[in-house]
Amino acid sequence: MRALFTQFRVNLRTVLALGLPLAGSHLAQFMLAVTDTIMLGWYGVADLAAGVIGAALFFAVFTFGTGFANAVMPMVATAAASDNDTEVRRATRMGLWLSIGFGLAVLPLFWFSGALLTLLSQPEEVVPLGEAYMRLLGFSMVPALIVMVLKNYLAALGRPQVALWVTVGAVFLNIALNWVFIFGNLGVPEMGVRGAAIATILVSLATAAVLAAYCAGVEVLRRYALFQRFWRPDWQAMGQVWRLGWPIGVALVAESGLFSATAVMVGWIGTHELAAHGIAVEITAMLFMVHLGFSNAATVLVGRARGQRDQDALRAGAMTSVSVSILFALLTMVVYFTMGPFLVGLFLSPDEPARSQIITIGASFLIVAALFQLADGAQVMAMGLLRGVQDTRGPMLIAAFSYWCVGLPTSYLLGIRLDYGGEGVWAGLVVGLSVAALLLMLRFWRGPGRVEAQPWHA
């Protein structure tokens, strides 16, 4: 019993040491978008609308592209645990290759985005601004994906604090550059939403450069020679990253797409409901970053155990990670139940005529969100555990089924057909996330997580 408790304490320190900086890094990344929204809102409504729709479309494409970056984390963790420096370099380098290739391949989509915005029936004054914004924003895709690969590489090697502080610095740099380019300060022409795009490009390039310099220059990381003969292709390693990465991208898009689809349905119900929905989603997204950080920590912990061929360590690491996730979910539920109106009110002006109505609706959404905290934490944790043993195709199918074949129809049935309104739409999220959590956890604990399993053969 004492040995088990000691192992739990060791794993707990590892999960917290990895998970908290990763959660902070994810939250800081999220704040980049929030600061853009706030500062464009200060500038003008049309530019804000163009920025919001452009960023949403960019994020949808970016989310799929991060699949290759997410594939790097378990591969590097496993290789590093088995002291295979060559495999660490091969996986990361080909993750960078695939991310760069993806970023270049999607550039035409952003360049001709005006037709897409028109197809989506966006307001006439928003389409030209949105197209100009997205044409520029497309050039930030490559450095943004490079940043994601290097963050996952460093996290897998147990150095997540670097990504945290670099991302926090990027938030402040983004605010400063937005002030210069959006509003036209320091002699720079006033550019509105175009200025926000330029700021994003510069921030992405600066962040990628700092992380690359760190990876190449820090003595303890030089052993991996990450950028040595970078131009040489490694088709076998590229194939491994591709096979692991594209299902991760699809699963991520399936989940984010569910929330986007629910926004459309809530918009059918009413403007106040849509405003409350947007606020509630932002609140839940911020707290979800903590779950995501712990999930990443679980990927690294399980990946290391896999590399060391230690089934007991794999199970112990998984159980510790799940325990931490459950505890945080319970704390989050308390926050939503007790502080919902206060949190929603922070997003609204005291002079907003519909303030009380939106707060009431938003708080009711957060009550429903409290109900899916355990499921949401469990599904993202199970995803992290399965990525740690490099199992991604099955989870992709489970995610697509749970979110689009169960969650979305349930949201439509309860919210629209049965007229339960926004709460019904959110109840569909509870159902979809719960099904995903159950199936993904069963897949792990009945597969690589079972007592007699051999994780290195998974």
C-alpha positions in Angstrom: 0.0 0.0 0.0 2.8 2.4 0.9 4.5 1.7 -2.5 1.2 2.5 -4.3 0.8 5.7 -2.4 4.4 6.7 -3.2 3.9 6.0 -6.8 0.7 8.0 -6.8 2.6 11.0 -5.2 5.4 10.8 -7.8 2.9 10.6 -10.7 0.8 13.5 -9.2 3.9 15.7 -9.1 4.6 14.8 -12.7 1.0 15.5 -13.8 0.9 18.8 -12.0 4.4 19.8 -13.2 3.5 19.1 -16.8 -0.2 19.8 -16.8 -0.4 23.3 -15.1 2.2 25.0 -17.4 0.6 23.3 -20.4 -2.9 24.6 -19.2 -1.4 28.0 -18.7 0.1 27.9 -22.2 -3.3 26.9 -23.7 -5.0 29.6 -21.8 -2.5 32.2 -23.0 -3.0 31.0 -26.6 -6.8 31.4 -26.1 -6.2 35.0 -24.8 -4.5 35.9 -28.0 -7.9 35.6 -29.7 -9.7 37.3 -26.8 -7.5 40.3 -27.0 -8.0 40.6 -30.8 -11.8 40.5 -30.2 -11.7 43.1 -27.5 -9.5 45.5 -29.4 -11.4 45.2 -32.6 -14.6 45.8 -30.6 -13.1 49.1 -29.5 -12.3 50.0 -33.1 -15.5 49.3 -34.9 -18.4 46.9 -35.4 -17.8 46.0 -39.0 -14.1 45.2 -38.3 -15.1 43.2 -35.3 -17.5 41.1 -37.3 -14.9 40.5 -40.0 -12.4 39.5 -37.4 -14.8 37.2 -35.6 -15.9 35.3 -38.7 -12.4 35.3 -40.1 -10.8 34.0 -36.9 -13.5 31.3 -36.6 -12.8 30.0 -40.1 -9.0 30.2 -39.5 -9.4 28.3 -36.3 -11.4 25.5 -38.0 -8.6 24.9 -40.5 -5.8 25.4 -37.9 -7.5 22.8 -35.6 -7.1 20.1 -38.2 -3.5 21.1 -38.9 -2.6 20.8 -35.2 -3.2 17.0 -35.5 0.4 16.6 -36.7 1.7 18.6 -33.8 -0.3 16.5 -31.4 1.1 13.4 -33.0 4.6 14.6 -32.1 4.0 14.6 -28.4 3.5 10.8 -27.8 6.1 9.8 -30.3 8.7 12.0 -28.7 7.8 11.0 -25.2 8.0 7.3 -26.1 11.3 7.7 -27.9 12.9 9.9 -25.2 11.9 7.4 -22.5 13.8 4.7 -24.4 16.8 7.0 -25.0 16.3 7.0 -28.7 17.5 10.5 -29.6 17.3 9.7 -33.4 13.6 8.9 -33.1 13.0 12.1 -31.2 14.6 14.1 -34.0 12.9 12.1 -36.8 9.3 12.5 -35.3 9.7 16.2 -34.6 11.3 17.1 -37.8 8.7 15.3 -39.9 6.0 16.9 -37.7 7.4 20.2 -38.8 7.5 19.2 -42.4 3.9 18.1 -42.4 2.8 21.2 -40.6 4.6 23.5 -43.0 3.2 21.6 -45.9 -0.3 21.8 -44.6 0.1 25.6 -43.9 1.2 26.2 -47.5 -1.5 23.9 -49.0 -4.4 25.8 -47.4 -3.1 29.3 -48.4 -5.4 29.4 -51.5 -8.4 28.8 -49.2 -7.7 32.0 -47.4 -6.7 34.0 -50.5 -10.1 33.3 -52.1 -12.1 33.5 -48.9 -14.4 36.2 -50.2 -16.4 33.7 -52.1 -16.7 31.5 -49.0 -17.9 34.5 -46.9 -20.5 35.4 -49.5 -21.6 31.7 -49.6 -22.1 31.9 -45.8 -24.4 34.9 -46.3 -22.3 37.4 -44.4 -23.3 41.1 -44.5 -22.1 43.0 -47.5 -19.9 45.4 -45.5 -18.2 42.5 -43.7 -17.2 40.4 -46.8 -14.5 42.7 -48.2 -13.0 43.3 -44.7 -13.2 39.6 -43.9 -11.5 38.7 -47.2 -8.7 41.2 -46.6 -8.3 39.9 -43.0 -8.2 36.3 -44.0 -5.8 36.8 -46.9 -3.3 38.2 -44.5 -4.1 35.8 -41.7 -3.4 32.8 -43.9 0.3 33.7 -43.9 0.3 33.1 -40.1 -0.7 29.5 -40.5 2.8 28.1 -41.1 4.5 29.8 -38.1 1.5 29.1 -35.9 1.7 25.4 -36.6 5.5 25.4 -36.1 4.8 26.9 -32.7 2.5 24.0 -31.9 5.0 21.3 -32.9 7.8 22.9 -30.9 5.5 23.3 -27.8 4.6 19.6 -28.0 8.2 18.6 -28.5 9.3 20.6 -25.4 6.4 19.3 -23.3 7.2 15.7 -24.3 10.7 16.3 -23.0 9.4 17.7 -19.7 10.0 21.4 -20.5 6.6 22.9 -20.7 7.4 26.0 -18.7 9.3 27.5 -21.7 6.2 27.4 -23.9 4.1 28.9 -21.1 6.3 32.0 -20.7 6.8 32.4 -24.4 3.1 32.3 -25.0 2.4 34.8 -22.2 5.0 37.1 -23.7 3.2 36.7 -27.1 -0.1 37.9 -25.5 1.5 41.2 -24.4 3.3 41.6 -27.8 0.0 41.0 -29.5 -1.7 43.8 -27.5 1.1 46.2 -28.3 1.1 45.4 -32.0 -2.7 45.6 -32.2 -2.4 49.1 -30.6 0.0 50.1 -33.3 -1.5 48.6 -36.4 -5.3 48.5 -35.7 -5.5 52.1 -34.4 -2.6 53.6 -36.3 -0.1 54.7 -33.6 3.6 55.5 -33.6 3.3 56.9 -37.2 1.8 53.6 -38.6 -1.3 54.0 -40.8 -4.6 53.0 -39.2 -5.5 49.6 -40.6 -8.4 48.2 -38.5 -8.9 44.5 -39.0 -6.0 44.3 -41.4 -3.8 45.6 -38.7 -4.9 42.8 -36.4 -3.9 40.3 -39.1 -0.5 41.8 -39.5 0.0 41.8 -35.7 -1.0 38.1 -35.6 1.6 37.3 -38.4 4.4 39.1 -36.5 3.5 37.5 -33.2 3.4 34.0 -34.7 6.8 34.6 -36.5 8.4 35.9 -33.3 7.0 33.1 -31.1 8.2 30.4 -33.6 11.7 32.1 -33.8 12.1 32.2 -30.0 11.0 28.6 -29.5 13.3 27.4 -32.4 16.2 29.4 -31.0 15.6 27.8 -27.6 15.4 24.3 -29.1 18.6 24.8 -31.1 20.6 26.7 -28.5 19.9 25.1 -25.1 22.7 22.7 -24.3 20.5 19.9 -22.9 18.5 19.9 -26.1 21.5 20.0 -28.5 21.8 16.2 -28.3 18.7 15.9 -30.5 20.2 18.1 -33.3 16.7 19.0 -34.2 17.5 21.3 -37.2 20.6 19.5 -38.4 20.2 18.7 -42.1 16.5 19.8 -41.8 16.0 19.8 -45.5 16.5 16.0 -45.8 13.2 14.1 -46.0 12.5 11.0 -43.9 9.6 9.3 -45.6 9.2 6.5 -43.0 9.0 8.9 -40.1 6.7 11.2 -42.1 4.4 8.3 -42.7 4.2 7.5 -39.0 3.4 11.1 -38.1 0.8 11.3 -40.8 -0.9 8.1 -39.8 -1.0 9.2 -36.2 -1.8 12.9 -36.8 -4.6 13.2 -39.4 -7.1 11.2 -37.2 -6.3 13.5 -34.3 -7.1 16.5 -36.5 -10.4 15.0 -37.6 -11.4 14.2 -34.0 -10.5 17.8 -32.9 -12.6 19.3 -35.8 -15.5 17.0 -34.9 -15.6 18.3 -31.4 -15.1 22.0 -32.2 -17.6 21.6 -35.1 -20.2 20.3 -32.6 -19.9 23.5 -30.6 -20.1 25.6 -33.8 -23.2 23.8 -34.9 -24.9 24.4 -31.6 -24.1 28.1 -31.9 -26.1 28.1 -35.2 -29.0 26.4 -33.5 -29.0 28.8 -30.6 -29.0 31.6 -33.1 -32.3 30.2 -34.5 -33.8 30.7 -31.0 -33.0 34.3 -30.5 -30.4 37.1 -30.3 -30.2 37.2 -26.5 -29.8 33.4 -26.4 -27.0 33.6 -28.9 -25.2 36.3 -27.0 -25.6 34.3 -23.8 -24.4 31.2 -25.6 -21.2 33.0 -26.9 -20.4 34.2 -23.3 -21.0 30.7 -21.8 -18.9 29.0 -24.4 -16.0 31.4 -23.8 -16.2 30.7 -20.0 -16.3 27.0 -20.5 -13.5 27.1 -23.1 -11.2 28.9 -20.7 -11.7 26.4 -17.9 -11.4 23.5 -20.5 -7.8 24.6 -21.1 -7.0 23.1 -17.7 -8.5 19.8 -18.7 -6.5 20.0 -21.9 -3.3 20.6 -20.1 -3.8 17.6 -17.8 -4.7 15.5 -20.9 -1.4 16.5 -22.5 0.4 15.5 -19.3 -1.3 12.1 -19.4 -0.1 11.7 -23.0 3.5 12.3 -22.0 3.2 10.1 -18.8 1.7 7.2 -20.7 4.0 7.7 -23.7 7.0 7.5 -21.3 5.7 4.3 -19.7 5.2 2.8 -23.2 8.8 3.7 -24.1 10.0 2.0 -21.0 7.8 -1.0 -21.5 6.4 -0.6 -18.0 2.7 -1.6 -17.9 2.4 -0.9 -14.2 3.7 2.6 -14.7 1.3 3.1 -17.6 -1.7 2.1 -15.5 -0.5 4.1 -12.5 0.1 7.2 -14.6 -3.3 6.9 -16.2 -5.1 6.5 -12.9 -3.4 9.5 -11.4 -4.2 11.6 -14.4 -7.9 10.6 -14.3 -8.0 11.4 -10.6 -6.7 14.9 -11.1 -9.1 15.5 -14.0 -12.1 14.3 -11.8 -11.1 16.6 -9.0 -10.8 19.6 -11.2 -14.1 18.8 -12.9 -15.8 18.7 -9.4 -14.3 22.1 -8.5 -15.4 23.6 -11.8 -19.0 22.3 -11.2 -19.0 24.2 -7.9 -17.9 27.4 -9.7 -20.6 27.1 -12.3 -23.3 26.4 -9.7 -22.4 29.2 -7.4 -20.8 31.9 -9.6 -22.7 31.6 -13.0 -24.4 35.0 -12.9 -21.3 36.8 -11.8 -19.1 35.2 -14.5 -21.6 36.0 -17.3 -22.0 39.6 -16.0 -18.2 40.2 -16.4 -18.7 40.0 -20.2 -21.5 42.6 -20.3 -21.5 46.4 -20.0 -23.4 47.8 -16.9 -25.4 49.9 -19.4 -26.5 47.0 -21.6 -30.3 47.1 -21.7 -30.6 43.3 -22.0 -28.0 42.7 -19.3 -30.3 41.0 -16.8 -31.9 38.8 -19.4 -28.6 37.7 -20.9 -27.2 37.0 -17.5 -30.2 34.8 -16.6 -29.9 32.8 -19.8 -26.1 32.5 -19.6 -26.2 31.3 -16.0 -28.8 28.6 -17.0 -26.3 27.5 -19.7 -23.6 27.2 -17.2 -25.8 25.1 -14.9 -26.1 22.6 -17.8 -22.3 23.0 -18.5 -21.7 22.0 -14.8 -23.5 18.7 -15.6 -21.1 17.9 -18.5 -17.9 18.8 -16.7 -17.1 15.2 -15.7 -17.9 14.0 -19.2 -16.0 16.7 -20.9 -13.0 16.1 -18.6 -13.2 12.4 -19.1 -13.4 12.5 -22.9 -10.4 14.8 -23.3 -8.4 12.8 -20.7 -9.3 9.5 -22.5 -8.1 11.1 -25.8 -4.8 12.0 -24.1 -4.3 8.5 -22.7 -5.0 6.9 -26.1 -2.7 9.2 -27.9 0.0 8.3 -25.4 -0.2 4.7 -26.7 -0.5 6.0 -30.2 -4.1 4.9 -30.8 -5.8 7.6 -32.8 -8.0 6.1 -35.6 -10.5 4.4 -33.2 -10.9 7.5 -31.1 -11.5 9.5 -34.2 -14.4 7.3 -35.2 -15.8 7.4 -31.6 -15.6 11.2 -31.6 -17.3 11.6 -34.9 -20.1 9.2 -33.9 -20.6 10.7 -30.4 -20.6 14.3 -31.4 -22.3 14.2 -34.8 -24.5 11.1 -34.7 -25.6 11.5 -31.0 -24.8 14.9 -29.6 -25.9 17.1 -32.6 -29.2 15.3 -33.3 -30.0 15.3 -29.5 -29.4 19.1 -29.4 -31.7 19.7 -32.4 -34.4 17.4 -31.0 -34.4 18.9 -27.5 -33.7 22.5 -28.3 -35.6 23.0 -31.6 -38.1 20.2 -32.2 -39.2 19.8 -28.5 -38.8 23.6 -27.9 -36.7 23.4 -24.8 -34.7 26.3 -26.2 -31.0 27.0 -25.5 -31.0 24.7 -22.4 -32.1 21.8 -24.7 -29.4 22.5 -27.2 -26.8 22.5 -24.3 -28.4 19.3 -23.0 -27.5 17.7 -26.3 -23.8 18.6 -25.6 -24.1 16.7 -22.3 -25.4 13.6 -24.1 -22.7 13.7 -26.9 -19.8 14.3 -24.5 -21.0 11.6 -22.1 -21.2 9.0 -24.9 -17.7 10.0 -26.1 -16.3 9.8 -22.5 -17.8 6.4 -21.9 -16.7 4.8 -25.2 -13.2 6.4 -25.1 -12.6 5.3 -21.5 -13.8 1.8 -22.2 -11.4 1.7 -25.2 -8.4 2.6 -23.0 -9.2 0.5 -19.9 -10.3 -2.5 -21.8 -7.3 -2.2 -24.2 -3.9 -0.8 -23.4 -4.9 0.2 -19.8 -5.9 -3.3 -18.7 -3.7 -5.3 -16.3 -2.4 -7.8 -18.7 -2.0 -5.5 -21.7 1.4 -4.8 -23.3 1.4 -1.1 -24.2 4.4 -1.4 -26.5 2.4 -3.8 -28.7 -0.7 -1.5 -28.8 
